[in-house]
Amino acid sequence: MATPKCESCRKRPVAPKASVWCRACGDRWKRAGKPEDGPPPPKKGGRPREADTEERVQKTRELLAAGKGTMEIARLFGVPGSRVSYYKRRLAERGELPKAVTSRR
C-alpha cells in the first residue's frame, strides 16, 4: 500500500488516519487562522539567509587558505563547528574551497 500524500501540497507523505495534510501544511493552516478552504500555498524561496552569511563564507575561505582549522575558525566567529562546516559546503558547491593544508609541522 502506498503512503498517502498531503491533500494540500501533494508532496509530503501523511501518516495514515492522522490527517489529510502534512505537518507543514497543517502548521500554515493554523497560522492563517484555520480558514475553511484549507492552508494557504507555501511561500517560495524559503527562509532568508542572515545578512552576514556571505561575508563569513568569504572570511572562512581566507582563513582556510591561511591554514586555520574548522574549530579555530568557529572560535574566531563565536559559532559552533557545524556552522563553519556549512560555510565550507557553500564554498565547495561553488568550487571555491581552498586546498587543504597537508601538514602543520
C-alpha positions as CSV (number, residue, x, y, z in Angstrom):
1,M,0.0,0.0,0.0
2,A,1.4,3.4,-1.0
3,T,1.8,6.1,1.7
4,P,-0.9,8.8,1.2
5,K,0.3,12.2,0.1
6,C,-0.8,15.6,1.6
7,E,-4.1,16.8,0.0
8,S,-2.8,20.4,0.0
9,C,0.8,20.3,-1.4
10,R,0.7,16.8,-2.8
11,K,4.4,16.5,-2.0
12,R,4.9,15.2,1.5
13,P,3.6,11.9,2.9
14,V,0.9,11.8,5.6
15,A,0.6,9.3,8.4
16,P,-2.4,7.1,7.7
17,K,-5.5,8.0,9.8
18,A,-3.7,11.0,11.3
19,S,-4.6,13.9,9.0
20,V,-5.1,14.8,5.3
21,W,-2.3,17.4,5.4
22,C,1.4,17.1,6.1
23,R,2.8,18.9,9.2
24,A,4.0,21.9,7.2
25,C,0.6,22.5,5.6
26,G,-1.2,21.9,8.9
27,D,1.0,24.5,10.6
28,R,0.4,27.0,7.8
29,W,-3.3,26.4,8.1
30,K,-3.2,27.1,11.9
31,R,-1.1,30.2,11.5
32,A,-3.5,31.5,8.9
33,G,-6.4,31.2,11.4
34,K,-7.8,27.9,10.3
35,P,-9.6,29.0,7.1
36,E,-12.3,26.7,5.8
37,D,-10.7,26.4,2.4
38,G,-7.5,24.8,3.8
39,P,-4.0,26.0,4.2
40,P,-2.6,28.9,2.1
41,P,0.0,27.9,-0.5
42,P,3.6,27.7,0.7
43,K,5.9,30.7,0.3
44,K,8.6,30.4,-2.3
45,G,12.2,30.9,-1.6
46,G,12.4,29.6,2.0
47,R,13.8,31.4,4.9
48,P,16.0,34.4,4.1
49,R,19.7,34.0,4.9
50,E,21.4,36.1,7.6
51,A,22.8,39.3,6.1
52,D,26.4,38.4,7.2
53,T,26.4,34.8,5.9
54,E,28.1,35.5,2.6
55,E,30.6,37.8,4.4
56,R,31.5,34.9,6.8
57,V,31.7,32.4,3.9
58,Q,34.4,34.6,2.3
59,K,36.2,35.1,5.6
60,T,36.2,31.3,6.1
61,R,37.8,30.9,2.7
62,E,40.5,33.3,3.6
63,L,41.2,31.7,7.0
64,L,41.2,28.2,5.4
65,A,43.7,29.4,2.8
66,A,45.8,30.7,5.7
67,G,45.9,27.2,7.3
68,K,43.3,27.7,10.1
69,G,41.2,24.6,11.1
70,T,37.5,24.4,11.3
71,M,37.3,24.7,15.1
72,E,39.8,27.6,15.1
73,I,37.5,29.4,12.7
74,A,34.5,28.5,14.8
75,R,36.1,30.0,17.9
76,L,37.0,33.2,16.0
77,F,33.4,33.7,14.8
78,G,31.9,32.5,18.1
79,V,29.8,29.9,16.3
80,P,29.6,26.0,16.5
81,G,31.8,24.0,14.2
82,S,28.8,22.8,12.3
83,R,28.2,26.4,11.1
84,V,31.7,26.6,9.8
85,S,31.2,23.2,8.1
86,Y,28.1,24.8,6.4
87,Y,30.3,27.7,5.2
88,K,32.8,25.1,3.8
89,R,30.0,23.3,2.0
90,R,28.9,26.5,0.4
91,L,32.4,27.1,-0.8
92,A,32.7,23.5,-2.1
93,E,29.5,23.9,-4.1
94,R,31.0,26.9,-5.9
95,G,34.4,25.3,-6.3
96,E,36.0,27.9,-4.1
97,L,37.2,25.7,-1.2
98,P,40.9,26.2,-0.8
99,K,43.2,23.2,-1.0
100,A,43.7,21.6,2.4
101,V,46.9,22.1,4.3
102,T,48.5,18.6,4.5
103,S,50.9,19.2,7.4
104,R,51.2,21.7,10.3
105,R,54.7,20.7,11.5
